[in-house]
């Protein structure tokens, strides 16, 4: 079975860009971040023994998808013809995908996340990310709120204000999904966020934990698998933003502070 057929079977789509959750026009760095984010959800190290076999298969297929889209010649072929060269060195080589993945990405700590959040919120970088999310999702606030880093439901008025100012300034188009969003949809999003916050607070008290990011992770990990996935998704966003690719075949490069 070819790569496109495997993607259809495992991920429900044969579109390699959709598998990684990126636009067809995505830059190389966006493709890398998309691969990182999706692979974290199915990384064999992040699932239980019952799910490890499926996760490994997903992980291997994702690696091949990334290999195609990160190779200029293979990506050009796919963009032009909608096919991949199954006999190419990119796909035919016997690669240890976990080792390859660890060469690409370094692990970050929750302390890194806290430090990042302090400098990220209100920065030019956050402003650019909000605008890009608005464009990527055509004004859908549900997806915008899920994709922008370090966002809680209480940030929505601030996020909406940033977007509206950009629309008024002619920097981004006016999408109906944003300007004509129903109050019912807004309220549903708010209820979901409040319920999640309430559940986390109840769990924190039940476990006798103090407030804080470390304990938030403990709370989420104490719940069912879907709760673990939520935390993984958040960490995936942060790691994708924070991590830098290391030189191929060399030592991992140290994390450099991003310019604002």
Kinemage of the C-alpha trace (Angstrom):
@kinemage 1
@onewidth
@group {chain A} dominant
@subgroup {mainchain}
@vectorlist {calphas} color= white
{ca unk a 1} P 0.000 0.000 0.000
{ca unk a 2} L 1.356 3.414 -0.998
{ca unk a 3} L 1.802 6.406 1.276
{ca unk a 4} L -1.336 8.198 0.075
{ca unk a 5} L -3.442 5.075 0.618
{ca unk a 6} L -1.946 4.623 4.089
{ca unk a 7} L -2.797 8.224 4.969
{ca unk a 8} L -6.371 7.728 3.795
{ca unk a 9} L -6.680 4.569 5.880
{ca unk a 10} L -5.066 5.911 9.053
{ca unk a 11} L -5.848 9.644 9.009
{ca unk a 12} L -8.977 9.730 6.878
{ca unk a 13} L -7.401 11.810 4.108
{ca unk a 14} L -4.861 11.278 1.343
{ca unk a 15} L -3.962 14.990 1.384
{ca unk a 16} L -0.492 15.156 2.937
{ca unk a 17} L -0.996 18.773 3.978
{ca unk a 18} L -4.215 17.930 5.800
{ca unk a 19} L -2.464 15.076 7.588
{ca unk a 20} L -0.039 17.613 9.076
{ca unk a 21} L -2.752 20.235 9.559
{ca unk a 22} L -1.014 22.898 7.444
{ca unk a 23} L -1.869 24.969 4.388
{ca unk a 24} L -0.647 23.921 0.964
{ca unk a 25} L 1.292 27.208 0.876
{ca unk a 26} L 2.938 26.472 4.240
{ca unk a 27} L 6.583 27.380 4.649
{ca unk a 28} L 9.182 24.735 5.451
{ca unk a 29} L 9.109 25.827 9.092
{ca unk a 30} L 5.311 25.591 9.215
{ca unk a 31} L 5.484 22.082 7.766
{ca unk a 32} L 8.003 21.125 10.422
{ca unk a 33} L 5.832 22.569 13.206
{ca unk a 34} L 2.780 20.792 11.812
{ca unk a 35} L 4.645 17.492 11.802
{ca unk a 36} L 5.826 18.080 15.336
{ca unk a 37} L 2.374 18.949 16.648
{ca unk a 38} L 0.631 15.955 15.077
{ca unk a 39} L 3.399 13.494 15.909
{ca unk a 40} L 3.251 14.424 19.587
{ca unk a 41} L -0.331 13.185 19.728
{ca unk a 42} L 0.645 9.700 18.590
{ca unk a 43} L 4.257 9.423 19.693
{ca unk a 44} L 4.752 5.891 21.068
{ca unk a 45} L 6.245 7.333 24.258
{ca unk a 46} L 3.048 9.261 24.996
{ca unk a 47} L 0.495 6.456 24.860
{ca unk a 48} L -0.276 3.390 26.926
{ca unk a 49} L 0.817 -0.124 26.016
{ca unk a 50} L -2.602 -0.921 24.520
{ca unk a 51} L -2.240 1.930 22.023
{ca unk a 52} L 1.490 1.665 21.338
{ca unk a 53} L 1.229 -0.511 18.212
{ca unk a 54} L -1.265 1.811 16.514
{ca unk a 55} L 0.680 4.867 17.645
{ca unk a 56} L 3.892 3.464 16.198
{ca unk a 57} L 2.211 2.904 12.849
{ca unk a 58} L 0.743 6.411 12.865
{ca unk a 59} L 4.121 7.812 13.848
{ca unk a 60} L 5.959 6.029 11.041
{ca unk a 61} L 3.461 7.206 8.430
{ca unk a 62} L 3.709 10.787 9.709
{ca unk a 63} L 7.479 10.590 9.378
{ca unk a 64} L 7.135 9.615 5.733
{ca unk a 65} L 4.653 12.427 5.108
{ca unk a 66} L 7.100 14.894 6.584
{ca unk a 67} L 9.964 13.419 4.559
{ca unk a 68} L 8.033 14.094 1.356
{ca unk a 69} L 6.917 17.621 2.241
{ca unk a 70} L 10.318 18.617 3.624
{ca unk a 71} L 12.116 17.509 0.455
{ca unk a 72} L 11.934 20.181 -2.253
{ca unk a 73} L 11.871 17.765 -5.188
{ca unk a 74} L 9.349 15.388 -3.634
{ca unk a 75} L 7.088 18.234 -2.519
{ca unk a 76} L 7.180 19.785 -5.991
{ca unk a 77} L 6.227 16.440 -7.531
{ca unk a 78} L 3.350 16.037 -5.081
{ca unk a 79} L 2.133 19.611 -5.646
{ca unk a 80} L 2.221 19.260 -9.418
{ca unk a 81} L 0.926 15.713 -9.876
{ca unk a 82} L -0.681 14.759 -6.580
{ca unk a 83} L 1.520 11.668 -6.357
{ca unk a 84} L 4.628 10.610 -4.464
{ca unk a 85} L 7.631 8.682 -5.716
{ca unk a 86} L 7.452 5.524 -3.625
{ca unk a 87} L 10.853 4.383 -4.959
{ca unk a 88} L 12.665 7.581 -4.021
{ca unk a 89} L 15.443 7.524 -1.423
{ca unk a 90} L 13.226 9.706 0.768
{ca unk a 91} L 10.670 6.917 1.206
{ca unk a 92} L 12.627 3.759 0.474
{ca unk a 93} L 15.378 4.223 3.056
{ca unk a 94} L 15.104 2.182 6.229
{ca unk a 95} L 14.926 4.948 8.821
{ca unk a 96} L 14.518 4.789 12.590
{ca unk a 97} L 11.746 7.374 12.842
{ca unk a 98} L 11.992 7.840 16.593
{ca unk a 99} L 15.715 8.567 16.408
{ca unk a 100} L 15.096 10.904 13.467
{ca unk a 101} L 12.352 12.694 15.422
{ca unk a 102} L 14.588 13.202 18.453
{ca unk a 103} L 17.264 14.721 16.249
{ca unk a 104} L 14.754 17.258 14.943
{ca unk a 105} L 13.202 18.329 18.217
{ca unk a 106} L 14.392 18.988 21.739
{ca unk a 107} L 12.231 18.483 24.797
{ca unk a 108} L 11.068 21.511 26.747
{ca unk a 109} L 10.051 21.829 30.375
{ca unk a 110} L 6.991 23.412 31.938
{ca unk a 111} L 9.318 26.109 33.259
{ca unk a 112} L 10.129 26.935 29.634
{ca unk a 113} L 6.412 27.266 28.974
{ca unk a 114} L 5.916 29.668 31.880
{ca unk a 115} L 8.849 31.804 30.773
{ca unk a 116} L 7.615 31.834 27.204
{ca unk a 117} L 4.084 32.855 28.189
{ca unk a 118} L 5.353 35.878 30.113
{ca unk a 119} L 7.133 37.290 27.074
{ca unk a 120} L 4.682 36.043 24.439
{ca unk a 121} L 1.412 37.594 25.579
{ca unk a 122} L 1.050 41.114 24.241
{ca unk a 123} L 4.102 40.781 21.986
{ca unk a 124} L 4.374 41.487 18.277
{ca unk a 125} L 4.816 37.763 17.813
{ca unk a 126} L 1.456 37.029 19.439
{ca unk a 127} L -0.181 39.736 17.331
{ca unk a 128} L 1.180 38.163 14.139
{ca unk a 129} L 0.064 34.694 15.262
{ca unk a 130} L -3.477 35.909 15.992
{ca unk a 131} L -3.750 37.505 12.552
{ca unk a 132} L -2.383 34.384 10.879
{ca unk a 133} L -4.797 32.143 12.778
{ca unk a 134} L -7.655 34.413 11.725
{ca unk a 135} L -6.615 34.062 8.077
{ca unk a 136} L -5.943 30.330 8.295
{ca unk a 137} L -9.352 29.558 9.811
{ca unk a 138} L -11.343 32.191 7.921
{ca unk a 139} L -12.449 33.921 11.116
{ca unk a 140} L -13.668 30.822 12.978
{ca unk a 141} L -13.163 31.789 16.635
{ca unk a 142} L -13.439 28.206 17.881
{ca unk a 143} L -10.344 27.241 15.902
{ca unk a 144} L -8.579 30.540 16.519
{ca unk a 145} L -8.930 30.157 20.288
{ca unk a 146} L -7.630 26.588 20.088
{ca unk a 147} L -4.639 27.402 17.895
{ca unk a 148} L -3.242 30.607 19.408
{ca unk a 149} L -0.716 29.865 22.135
{ca unk a 150} L -1.278 30.535 25.834
{ca unk a 151} L -4.928 31.514 25.344
{ca unk a 152} L -7.681 31.003 27.918
{ca unk a 153} L -11.361 31.757 27.379
{ca unk a 154} L -10.988 34.932 29.447
{ca unk a 155} L -8.616 36.198 26.719
{ca unk a 156} L -11.340 36.127 24.068
{ca unk a 157} L -12.401 39.803 24.375
{ca unk a 158} L -8.751 40.816 23.975
{ca unk a 159} L -8.270 38.489 20.999
{ca unk a 160} L -11.458 39.709 19.339
{ca unk a 161} L -10.408 43.317 19.855
{ca unk a 162} L -7.019 42.681 18.230
{ca unk a 163} L -8.712 41.065 15.229
{ca unk a 164} L -11.326 43.810 14.895
{ca unk a 165} L -8.649 46.517 14.974
{ca unk a 166} L -6.746 44.681 12.235
{ca unk a 167} L -9.934 44.453 10.154
{ca unk a 168} L -10.669 48.164 10.640
{ca unk a 169} L -7.105 48.986 9.612
{ca unk a 170} L -7.484 46.936 6.419
{ca unk a 171} L -4.723 44.530 7.454
{ca unk a 172} L -6.956 41.450 7.205
{ca unk a 173} L -10.275 40.795 5.416
{ca unk a 174} L -13.653 40.775 7.140
{ca unk a 175} L -14.913 37.178 7.366
{ca unk a 176} L -18.572 36.551 8.136
{ca unk a 177} L -17.619 33.708 10.461
{ca unk a 178} L -16.069 36.348 12.707
{ca unk a 179} L -18.175 39.500 12.287
{ca unk a 180} L -21.483 37.611 12.161
{ca unk a 181} L -20.755 34.863 14.674
{ca unk a 182} L -23.926 33.951 16.544
{ca unk a 183} L -24.269 34.543 20.264
{ca unk a 184} L -25.259 30.891 20.570
{ca unk a 185} L -21.854 29.795 19.266
{ca unk a 186} L -20.066 32.305 21.494
{ca unk a 187} L -21.952 31.121 24.550
{ca unk a 188} L -21.313 27.453 23.715
{ca unk a 189} L -17.566 28.152 23.530
{ca unk a 190} L -17.687 29.997 26.837
{ca unk a 191} L -19.640 27.173 28.511
{ca unk a 192} L -17.133 24.576 27.319
{ca unk a 193} L -14.237 26.603 28.680
{ca unk a 194} L -15.960 27.235 32.001
{ca unk a 195} L -16.826 23.555 32.403
{ca unk a 196} L -13.226 22.553 31.732
{ca unk a 197} L -11.944 25.128 34.225
{ca unk a 198} L -14.467 23.941 36.807
{ca unk a 199} L -13.484 20.297 36.330
{ca unk a 200} L -9.810 21.177 36.697
{ca unk a 201} L -10.498 23.120 39.899
{ca unk a 202} L -12.531 20.249 41.377
{ca unk a 203} L -9.753 17.806 40.551
{ca unk a 204} L -7.145 20.129 42.055
{ca unk a 205} L -9.040 20.282 45.331
{ca unk a 206} L -9.703 16.551 45.357
{ca unk a 207} L -6.001 15.862 44.914
{ca unk a 208} L -5.011 18.503 47.459
{ca unk a 209} L -2.791 20.331 44.986
{ca unk a 210} L -1.765 23.964 44.971
{ca unk a 211} L -2.340 26.098 41.916
{ca unk a 212} L 0.341 26.202 39.226
{ca unk a 213} L 1.369 24.810 35.862
{ca unk a 214} L 3.123 21.756 37.315
{ca unk a 215} L 0.024 20.823 39.262
{ca unk a 216} L -2.196 21.561 36.289
{ca unk a 217} L -0.338 18.854 34.426
{ca unk a 218} L -0.796 16.505 37.378
{ca unk a 219} L -4.529 17.220 37.391
{ca unk a 220} L -4.918 16.546 33.696
{ca unk a 221} L -2.796 13.420 33.844
{ca unk a 222} L -4.974 12.097 36.654
{ca unk a 223} L -8.034 12.169 34.432
{ca unk a 224} L -8.988 10.051 31.437
{ca unk a 225} L -7.048 9.766 28.178
{ca unk a 226} L -8.902 12.630 26.514
{ca unk a 227} L -7.643 14.917 29.274
{ca unk a 228} L -4.073 13.750 28.662
{ca unk a 229} L -4.519 14.489 24.984
{ca unk a 230} L -5.604 18.040 25.796
{ca unk a 231} L -2.417 18.619 27.753
{ca unk a 232} L -0.344 17.008 25.014
{ca unk a 233} L -1.952 19.282 22.432
{ca unk a 234} L -1.024 22.330 24.501
{ca unk a 235} L 2.527 21.088 24.996
{ca unk a 236} L 2.686 20.312 21.284
{ca unk a 237} L 1.873 23.920 20.463
{ca unk a 238} L 4.493 25.181 22.875
{ca unk a 239} L 7.171 22.729 21.753
{ca unk a 240} L 6.519 23.482 18.090
{ca unk a 241} L 6.918 27.180 18.821
{ca unk a 242} L 9.888 26.772 21.121
{ca unk a 243} L 11.948 24.084 19.438
{ca unk a 244} L 14.585 24.669 16.816
{ca unk a 245} L 15.773 21.990 14.350
{ca unk a 246} L 19.227 20.669 15.043
{ca unk a 247} L 21.814 20.195 12.333
{ca unk a 248} L 21.363 16.908 10.523
{ca unk a 249} L 23.627 14.275 11.948
{ca unk a 250} L 25.091 16.657 14.521
{ca unk a 251} L 24.473 17.593 18.106
{ca unk a 252} L 21.284 19.324 19.126
{ca unk a 253} L 21.576 23.064 18.982
{ca unk a 254} L 20.769 24.963 22.177
{ca unk a 255} L 17.530 26.883 22.352
{ca unk a 256} L 17.924 30.497 21.386
{ca unk a 257} L 15.607 33.184 22.590
{ca unk a 258} L 13.370 34.381 19.803
{ca unk a 259} L 13.488 38.019 18.913
{ca unk a 260} L 10.366 40.021 19.475
